[in-house]
Amino acid sequence: MKKFIINTSFIILTTCGLYAQDVKFGFRGGVNLPSIMAGGKSTPVSEGYKSRTAAGWGLFTELQLNPMVSLRLGVEYSGMGGKKDGMQAMPTMRLITEMGNSIGMGITEQQLFALGALMELMPQYYYADIKNTAKFDYLMIPLMAQFGWDLGQSPWRVYVNAGPFVSFLLSGKQVSKGVSKLYSDASGATSLWDIFPNEYKGFVAGEFPAIENTLGGETSFGTTSITGELKSANFGVTGNAGIRYQCNRNYFFLELGGNYGFLSVQDDDVNGSNRIGAASVMLGYAFSLF
């Protein structure tokens, strides 16, 4: 898809350049309202996200082919993701991995056995009552066809544009805020520590002295990198409806639009299968080179 967009834009620009009336460079920036939508493989982790507020900005080149039609090629930063508040599921394997990483290279055979017992006895998900925001940062490259109409003899013009995009993941993180016990299910009736049979508690606590407080007490949540759990690229469609004000050979504009990715940002049995998209409100300015 990336090669298709690059090759197509190159062919169009080189073959149509002789007929172009104008070439403009511009920038735009504003607010994204992204959301995470559960896909075909739904899990407790992938469900329940609401839209969040994020930034979006970038540069573009616009090639005017005739008084009504132009092409726009852009490079943009796009903040994506979503948020959840309240009792929610989290992958238990991530918790166990963090415990193993805290030991470092000095892990003993007994500690490995204890971690194995944890994986065997704990549920696939644990639950916590917190505020959680998934923040994804993407570099997006859209290529759009644009159709515009002047409003009489005034300097105002309305337009619509649409086309494909490719995007590349820059970073992904889970920003969690709050203090909560770790529960075995969404009811919040039983802590993770309480599900262990008594004969295991002494052994596991002997290898990990702080584990009773970790699994049975309150935990303070923070920021976790999840870049490795996300796919590195996506593609989809994007489009806008806009109005612009012409000032000599330059113009200011306001756009309302959105995008939708066709690929799931992750696809596994624990995290499920989510797609992402966003509505956007953008202001911008473009200037003519010739």
N, C-alpha and C positions, 0 to 999 in steps of 0.2 A: 504494500500500500504506500509506503514511504517513497519507493522508487517511482511508482505510478504518478504520484502528485508532483514530485520534482521534475520528472521527464515531461509530464503534460504541461506544467507551468513554463518550462523552458521552451517547448515547441510553440506554445501560444504567444509567449513574449517575443520570440524571434520572428515568427511568421506574421504576426499582426502588428509588430512595432512600426512598420512603414506606414500603416494606415491609422495609427493611433493619433487622436487629436491632442491628448494631454497625458502626462505622467505625473503622479503626485506621490509624495511620501507623507506619512502621517503617524500619529500616535494616539492611543486611546487608553482610558483607564476608568475604573469604577468598581462596582460591587458585584460579586458573584453570589448567588443563592444556591449552592450545590446541595445535592442529596444523594444518599446511597439507597439503592433499590434492590431488594432481595430477588435473586434470579431463580432458575429452575431447581438448584440444590439448596434448599432453605434449611438453616440450622438456627438454634437459639442465638448464636453470635451474630448472624447476618440479618436478623429481623429487628424491627423497632426503631430504625434510625429516622430522625427528622432533619429538615434542612438547617444548615448553619450559614453564617455570613463569612465571606472570604473576599480577598482582593483579586482583581484581575487587571492586567495591563499589558501593552505590547506595541510593536511597530508594524507598519504595513506599507505596501506599495500598491497603488491603484493605477491601472492602465485603462484609459478611456478608449473604447473601440469605436463608438459612434455616440450621438447625442443621448441615447437612451441606455446603452449597454456598456458595462465596464467589468474588469476582472480585478479581484483583490487577493493578494498573497500576503500573509502575515506571519509573524513570530511573536508568541505571547506567553507570558506566565499566567497560569490559571490555578487558583486555589480551589480544591475540591474537598469532598468528604461529607460528614454528617455528625449528628450528636444524639446522645441518649441521656436521659435523666432518670434516676430511680433504680430499682432492683433490676439487674441485668446479668446475663451470662458472660463468662470469660473462659478462655481455654485453660484447662488445668495443666496441660503440658507446658504452657508458657511459665506457669508458677513453679513447676518442678525444675524446668531449665534454669530459671533464675536462682533457685536454691543450689543447684549443682554448680553454676558459675560462681556463686559466692564462696565455694570451697576452693576453687582454683585447681592447680596442678597437684595439690597434696591430698587428693581424695583417696581414701582407703578402700580396701575390698569390702569391709563391713558397711561403710557408707554407701557404696554402690548397691549393696544388697538392700539397704534401707530405702534408697531411692526407688529400687525396683518394687519394694513392698508398697510404697506410696502410689506408684503408677498402677499397681494391681488393684488396690483397694479404693482409691479415690474415683469419683465419677468423672466423666469426660469434661464436664463443665462445672465451675463453681459460680456462685452468685454473690454480688456485692451491691450495696445501696449507695451509689456514687453518681457524680456527673462525669460523663465521658464524651470526648470529642475526637473523632477520627479526622486528622488533617493530612491531606495528600497534596503535594506540590507537583505540578506538571508543566513541561514545556510543550506548547501546542502550536502546530503549524496548519492553519486553515487555508484553503483555496476556494474562493467563492465567486460565483457569477452574480453581478449586481445590475438591477434594473431600476431606473429612476425617472421621475417626471417633474418638470418645473411647474410651479404654481403660478400660472399666468406669466406676467412680466415682472413679478416680484423676485427678490433674491432668494426665496425659499424653494426648497426642492425636497420631495419625499422619495424614498427608495426602499427596496427590499433586496436582501442577498441571501444566498444559501450555497452550501457545498460541503465537500468532505474535509476531514481533518485527520492528522495523525498526532499523537501526543506521546511524550516520553516522561516516565516517572523520575522526578528529581529526589524526592524524599517522602516517606510516610511515617507518621507517628501517631500514637494514641495518647492523648492528654487527658488524664484522669484526675479528678479533684474530689476530695472528701476522705472521711475516715469511716471504715465499716468493718464489721466482722465478715469472715468468709463463710458462706453458707453452702450446704450441699444441694439445695434446690431453691426455687423462686419463692417459696413460702416464708423463708427466713426463720424456720423453726429449729433447724439443727445446724451446728457449725461443722466445718470439715473435721475438726479434731474429735467431735463426738461420734462420728461414724466409725472410728477405729475400734476394733475389739480390744478389750483391756490387755490381752496378752501381747498385742503389738505395740501398745503405747509406750511401755517401758523400754523396749528395744529401740524403737525409732527415736525416742527422746534421748536415749543414751548416746546415739550417734549425732543427733542434731539437738543440742540443749535448748535452743530457742524455738523449736518447732511447735511446742504446745501453745506458746504465745502467738506464733505466726498463724497457725490454723484454728486456734480457739479464741484468740483475743482480737483486738481491733487493729486494723492495718491502715496506714496512711498511704494513699495512692499518689503517683506522680506521672511522669512522661516516660513512655516506652517506645523505642524505635521498632517499627514493623515493616520497614522497607523490604527486608528479605522475604516477607510473606506476600508481597504484592507483585503482580506482573510488571515488567519493565516498560511496556508500551500498550497503546490502545489506538483504536480508530473509530470514527463515527461520523455524524453529520452535525453541522452548525448553521445558524442563520440569524438574521436580524431584520427588524423593521426600523427605519430611521427617518429623521428630518434634519436637514442641514441649512445653514445660512451662508450664502456666498458673499465673500468680501474680497473684491477684485478677483484674483486668480486663486485665492485660498478659501477655505471654508471651515466653519465650526459645525459640530454635529452632536446629536443625541440619538442613541440606539437602545432599543429593547430587544433582547434576543435570548438565545439559549443554545445548548449543545447536549448531545446524548451519545455515549460510548457504546459500541456494539459488543465489545468483549467484557467479560467479567474481570474485575480487578484482582480477584484471587479465585481459586477453584480447588478446594480440597474438602475432605469429609468433616473437618472440624470447623473451619471458618465459613464454609458454604460457598455460594456463588453470588456475588454482588455486581451490579452494574452501576455506573455513576453518570450523572448529568447535572446541569446547572441552568438556571435562569440568570440573566445578567442585565445590568443597567450601566451603560457606558457613555462617557463624554469624550470628545476628541477634537483634534485639529489636524488639518491636512494642508500642505503647501505645494505649489507647482514648481517644477524644476525648469520648465521651458516656457 
